[in-house]
Amino acid sequence: MIEPVLNERAFYIQDLKAIVLGDLHIGYERELAKLGIKVPSQTLAMRQRIEGLIKRYHPERLILLGDIKHEILGFHPDIESFFANLPVDILLVKGNHDGDIENMVDFPVYPAEGLRLGDFGFFHGHSWPSKEVLSSKYVFMGHMHPEIQLTDSLGKPHRYPCHLRARLNERGIEKFKARPQIIIVAAFNPLVGAAIGTPIGPLFRNNLIGEVEVFLLNGTYLGKYPSIESLGPR
C-alpha cells in the first residue's frame, strides 16, 4: 500500500516499510544569500520533519529521490550531520545536483537510471530511467518540484505544493512496453517549488506522458489534465 503523508511532502510504502521523499536541496539558502535574499535555513526543520516521519511510521528505509544538496559540484558541511544517527537504512538515487555525492555520504548511492525494489521503482527524473525501473508497477520521481497556482474569490493567485500522478501515453507504452503509475513527489524543501508548466525531464520533453492528476498535500484531488503542458506557463 502507498500512503501519501497528509500535509507533508512524502509518501510511505507499507510493503517496503519505507519513507520516500526527495529534493532536499540542502544549502539552497546560501545561493539565495548570494543574491541578497535572506531566508531562514530549512536544514534543521527538514531534519526534524524526517525524524517526525520516522517516529510516526517506524520505517526500515528512507528512500531519497535525489538532489539532497543544492550546489551541484560543491560540498555542504551540513550533509554529514543531517543524516547522522537516523535509525533507518538510507538509499539515494542520484539527482542532477548530487555531484560527487558518493564521497560525501556513507549510504548507498544508485545511478540516475534509478533503483527497483519489487513492484516499486525510484529515479530522480532529470535523465532516462532504466527499463527495469519503468517496468515496475509504481514509479516514484522527483526533480519537478510541483506546485499549482490557484486563484481565490478575490482574484488573488496562490501557489500550493502538490503531488502528481501520471501514466505513460501510447508512445511511452510502445517505447517501454510497460504502463506504470508514475508518482511525482513534491520537493521536501519548501523553498524550491516550481509552478507546473513547461515539461521537465526526458519523459515529459519527449511527450511520453499522458494525463496528469494533481493532488494537494492535504489529499484534495484537483482533477485530470490531458497533458502537463495544459497546466500553464512556468
Secondary structure, DSSP 8 states (H G I E B T S, - for coil): -EEE-TTSS-EEETTTTEEEE----BTHHHHHHHTT------HHHHHHHHHHHHHHH--SEEEE-S--BSSSS---THHHHHHTT-SSEEEEE--TT-TTGGGT-SS-EE-TT-EEETTEEEE-SSS---HHHHTSSEEEE-SS-EEEEEE-TTS-EEEEEEEEEEEE-HHHHHHHS---EEEE---SSGGG-EES-S--SHHHHTT-EEEEEEEETTS-EEEEES-GGGG---
